[in-house]
Amino acid sequence: MGGRLSRDGGGGLSMAEVAKHTSKDDAWLVLFGEAIDVTKFIPLHPGGEDMMLAYLGKDATEDWQAIHAPDTLEKYVQYLGKMGKIKADSGLLSWIWKKMSKSDGTAAELQAPINEGKTEPTEKVDEPEVQARDPVRWSAEHEAELPPGGSFDIAELARWDGVQLPMCIGICGLVLDVSSSHNFTPDFGYGKLWAGKDTTWAMATVSLKPFDANKFEWRVEDLHEEQLNALAGWYSHFTAKYRTVGTLRELQNWDFSLVQQLAEQIPATNFAA
């Protein structure tokens, strides 16, 4: 593993340097302009190791912001190494470590990462705070809400978003009840991305882009080996952990037998989703 830099120094790392650290035993990525050693964090990632591995050596800031609250990493900060800055701005971990080291922190200090590098004043835009909604959990009464024969289409699946009805997602033509998972809530994380949607393409491509849910303009036979293995891993995990409550009509004629065969060869995962 590369030499660990001081938390207070070692700025000016290039993305070329970050790109040298892309293995599970030597894993870096970039968040908010800062190179982070995530080697010890990979086994603990709530979304599973594959999701982390897809971002090694890259800038993960945009996708991280899409599904995480700013303080998500605080409970894992001891497993993260701050290797140096890519940009002049202070990064997220600088903010977290500064916040945790101050016993008299004010509310202003806790609102956002401190941007020490900018000299020009910027206008502060107040964004409405997102209030987390308690997800609807499955109960016996929801059985009657299932469509006849458990046959969903995209419009029906959209109702099962954790707000109207218990949260369900689609993968490889199946509809699964994920409402028991604390990682699937309506307004954050995977729930914000995938609630009431088909995730098959997103799982195959290990994508956190919202537009990669409910995506059907592709064919299973066009997936390359890495994508097939990723999809098989997620399929194995989700179908083992969550109850199948139906099928998705948009994928009813698709052949996922190869994915299923690969999934049968995969040992139990440590995914936490």
VENGIZI-V887354 format. One line per field, one symbol per residue. phi: phi as a letter, one per 40 degrees, with the letter a starting at -180 (. if undefined). burial: I if it has 24 or more other C-alpha atoms within 12 Angstrom, else O. A space follows every 10 residues. Layout:
BEGIN
phi = ???
burial = ???
END
This chain:
BEGIN
phi = .ccccccbag cgcccccdcc bbbccabbab bfgbcbcbdc cdcccdcgcd ccccbcgbcc dcccccbbcd cdcdcbccbb bcciccbccc cccdcccccc cbcbdccccc cadcbcccbc cbccbcbccc ccccccccad ccdccccdgg ccbdcccccc bgbcadcbbb afgbbbcbcc cccbbcbbfc cccbdgbcbd cccccfbbcd cccfbbcabd ccccdccccc cccccdcccc cbccbibbcc bcbcbbcccc cccccccdcb dbc
burial = OOOOOOIOOO OOIOIOIIIO IIIIOIIIII IIIIIIIIII IIIIIIIIII IIIIIIIIII IOIIOOIIOI OOIOOOIOOI IIIIIIIOII IIIIIIIIIO OOOOOOOOOO OIIOOOOOOO OOOOOOOOOO OOOOIIIIOO OOOOOIOOOO IIIIOIIIII IIIIIIIIII IIIIIIIIII IOIIIIIIII IIIIIIIIII IIIIIIIIII OOIIIIOOOI OOOOOOIIII IIIIIIIIII OIOIIIIIII IOOOOIOOII OOIOOOOOIO III
END
